């Protein structure tokens, strides 16, 4: 049996900050992971992203 690393069990910063993985966020907005990373670096875009994901939460 393969032993899993505990690090893999930890949520990444996107899951902690937005409640979704970077791949899930990129799929929702139809963009790439690198675009989501750039949005996360910009305060205004990061706030917009949080707000938009909160609004969309009920739509999934």
N, C-alpha and C positions, 0 to 999 in steps of 0.2 A: 504494500500500500504506500502510495506517495504521500509524503508529509507536506502539508501546506504551510507556507510561510505566514506568520502572524501579520506581517506588513500588508499582505494582500487582503486580509480581512478588514483592515481599517478603511473607512471611507476617505475619499480624496477631498481636496478643498472645494471642489464644485458641488459635491454631494452635501458637504457641511454648509456651504454658503447658499446654494440654490435648491437643494433637495433633489437634484438630478445629476447624472454624470455628464461630462462634457460632450460625449457622443449623443446622448439623449437630447441635450440642449441644441446641439448643431442640427439634429434631425428635425426638431420642432420648428426651427427657424429656416430650414433649408439652406444651411451654410456649412462651412468647414469647421473643424475643431480649432484651427489656428485663428479664425475670425472670432470665435467665442473667447479665446484667450486674449485677443486684442481688446474686445469689449470689456473684459474683466479688468483690464489695466486702466481703463478710463472711468473715472468716478461717475460721470453723468450716464454713460452707457451701462455701467454696472448697476446703477440704481434703476435705470429703465428696464434692464433685464430682470432684476428681482421683481419689479412691479408687474411686468408682463407675464412672467411665469406664475406669479400669484393669481393673476386674473385668469390665466388659462388652466389653472389647477382643476377646476370643475369640468373642463371640457375633455378630459382624458378618460 
